[in-house]
Amino acid sequence: MRDVILDQTSYGVWVQLLVQAGSAVGPEGDVEHEWQEMVLQTFARNLYDTNDVSEATHRLRDDLSDPQTLPHVIQRIDSELQEYINPREQLIHLMEEGLQI
């Protein structure tokens, strides 16, 4: 049960971290904080299906700042986080625990 609750909480936190880190990317691809770099290295390449972190972070920054592409990037972030967090697996474990009681 605890893992399911943590997954639900972490989803919102990860969305905020990704949006904040992507919005903070400078013209040279630099960010101010180490945590931003870690978040971008962890997720940006998968969001844009590329091995080039620099290209992915620039595209994320541009997509987050453009009202036309913002809904699409949020949808990609959602899909990536669903895969990363894998709440389905946690829910299956919760149901299995419930059946053992």
N, C-alpha and C positions, 0 to 999 in steps of 0.2 A: 504494500500500500504506500509506504514511504517513497519508494522509487517512482511510482506513478505521480504522486504529488510533486516531487522534485522535478520530474520531466516537464510537467505542466508549468511550473514556475520558471524553469530554465529556458523554456521556449521564448517567453517574453523578454527575458534578459538578453538572450542571444540576438534577438531581432534588434533591440536597442543598441547593443554593442556593434553589430554590423553596420547599422545606419550611422552611428556616431563615427566609427572608424572610417567608413567610406566617405563621409562628408568632410573628414579632416585631411584627406589626401591633398598634398600641395602640388604645385605645378611640376616639380621634379619627382613626384611620387613619394615624397617624404611625409612622415607623420610625427607628431610631437611626442607621443607616449609609446613605450614599449608594448603595452597591452594592445594598442591599435595595430601595431605591426604583427603581433601574434594572431589577432583575429583575422586580419587580411590574408596572412599566409595560410591560415587554416581553411578559409572559405572562398576567397576571391577566385581562385583558379577554377574551382568546381562550378561557381556561378556562371562562368563564361566559357567553360570547357576549353581551357587553354593551359599550357604549362608555364606561360610567362606571367609571373606574379605582377610585374610592373604594368603590363597591358591590362590585366584583369582589374587592378586597383584603379587605374585611370578610367576604365569603362564604368566601374561601379560608381566612382565619384561623379562622372558625367551623367549617368542614368539617374542617380539620386537627386541631382540638381535640375533635371528637366521634367516638368510636369507631364509631358507626353510619355516619357519612358518610366516614370516612377511606379505606376501600377504594375508594370511588367517586371521590374526588378524586385518589387516586394513579393510578387508571386514566385519568382525564382528563389528568393531568400526563404520563403515558406517551404518550398519543395526541398531545398537543400537541408534545412533544419529538421524537417520530418525524417529525412534519411539519416541525418547525424544523430538525432536524439532517439529515433526508433521507438515511438510510444506504443506502437502495436505490440512489440515484444513484451514490454512492461505490462500491458493490459492482459496479455495471454498469461503471464506469470501470476498476475493478481487473480485471474479466474481459476487457475490451477490451485492456488493456495486456498481459495474459497471452497473448492470442491473437496479438499482434504479435511476440512473442518467437520 
